[in-house]
Each structure stands twice: as structure tokens, then as C-alpha cells.
Amino acid sequence: MTPRRAAGLLAAGRAALGLAVLAAPEQVTSRWLGDAHARHPAVRYLAHSLGARDLVLGALGLSTLGNPQIASQVLVGCAVADSADALATVAARSHLPRIGVIGTVGVAGAAAVAGFYLSQQLAD
């Protein structure tokens, strides 16, 4: 698989996640935060913000694939966001369901590593 194709799949996955969070914030966040937290009104509002962020970052990633230099910069930005998600989850792990912590850190961490790696591949 080419780096461009992999970056496109990563961006499409991010956009799909963003849409899912916007469409069903409680269902998506309950897997990360647990049912009690996911039902809190403030969490729903924050979930919409995260969903919009991921939808926009995914769309931006897809729209820049034709320009490797810009796509590389967008991938770094996305990888930083993924790193922040993973680190924030680790910091709050004592208040979150174990399975949610494992899943979120695994997915966000893998996306961050992939984003940083692909940004280098596209820049070269």
C-alpha cells in the first residue's frame, strides 16, 4: 500500500468516526467514558466538539492528498490531536472503564504513530 493510500484510509476513518460521534454521541462515548459519564449533558456537548474536529480533520486530510507537502503537515496535526487524546485518556484512566482506556489508547496511539510515520513518507 502506498503512503498516499494509507493516509487516505486514515483520514477517511477519522471522518467516519467524527460523523459517528456527531450522529450518536452517547453511544460512541459510552465505550470510552462509560455509560454514566456519556449521559451527562456536558459530555454530549464536548462529544459534538470532538466529532466535528475529527470530521473536519478527516475531510482536510482527504482534500490535501494531492499535495504531499500539505498532506504531510495535516497528518502531523492529526497525529498531535491523536496523541493528546491518548495522553488525556491515560491521565483520566482511574475514572474511566478499563476497556475504554485500552481501546482509546490503542486506537488513538496507533493513529498517532501512523500519522507521524506517514507524514514523513509523504514529505520525502
N, C-alpha and C positions, 0 to 999 in steps of 0.2 A: 504494500500500500504506500502510496506517495505521501509525503508530509502535507501536501495541499489537501488531499482526500481525507487524511486523518484529522486535519484542522477543521475541515468542513463538517465531519461527523461530530466532533467535539462541540462545535458551535451549534449544530442542529439539536444535539442533545440538551445543551444549555437552554436554547429557546423553547424546546418542548417542556422542560422542567418548569421554566418560567410560566408558560401557559397553564400547566397543570396546577401550579400554586395559585395563580390568579383565578382559575375556574373552581378549585376546591381547596381553599387554604387549610381548613381544619383537617381534611383527610390526609393531606400531604404532610402538614406539620405535626400531626399526631404521631407519625412514625419517628420523627426526630425528637420532639419535645415531650411526648406523652399526651394522653387524652385530656387530662385536667388542664395542662398549660395551653393546649391547642384551642380549647374552647374560650379562653379568655379574650375579651374584645380587643385589648391592646395587641395581643399576639396576631389576631386576624389582620389588623391594620399593618403591622410590621411584615407579616407574610405577604401581603399585597405589594409592599415596597420591594421585598426580595424577589417576588415573582416578576415584577416589572423590570427590576435590574437585570435578572437573568434573561428575560425575553429580549430586552434591548441589546445586552452584550452578545447574545447569540446571533441576533439579526445583524449586528455590526460585524461580528466575526464572519458571517456568511457573505456580507456585502463587500468585504475587503479582500477576499480570496484571490481576486485578480491582480492584486498588487502585493507581492510578497513582503516588501519592506513595511507597509502599513499593516498588513495582516500579522506580521511578526510583533509589532508594537501592541496591537489589540490583544494578541494571545498573552503577552506579558501582563497586561492589565487584568485580563480574565484570571490568569494564574495567581495574581496577587489577591484578587477577590476570593478565589477558592482557598488560598492559604489562610486568609482571615477567617473564613467560615470554619475551617478545620481547627484553627487555634482557638477561636471563640467557643467551639463545642468542647474542646479539651478543657478549657478554663471553667466551663459550667458543668462538667461531667458529673459532679456529685449531685446535681439537681435534675439530671436527665436520665431517661431509661437507658440501661446499658446497651441494648440492641440499637437504639437510636444513635448513641455515641459511636459505636463501632461502624455502623453503616455510613453515618455522615462523615466521620473522619476518613473512612476508607474511600468513599466516592469523591469527596472534596480534595483529599490528599492526592489521589490518583489523577484527578483532573488538573490539579496544580502542577504536578510533575510532568504530565503530558503537555500542558500548556507551555511550560518553560522549555521543555525539550523541543517541541515543535516550533517554538518561536526561533530557536537557534537554527533549526533545519531550514526554515523558510528564509532566514536572513542570509544564509550562506549562498 
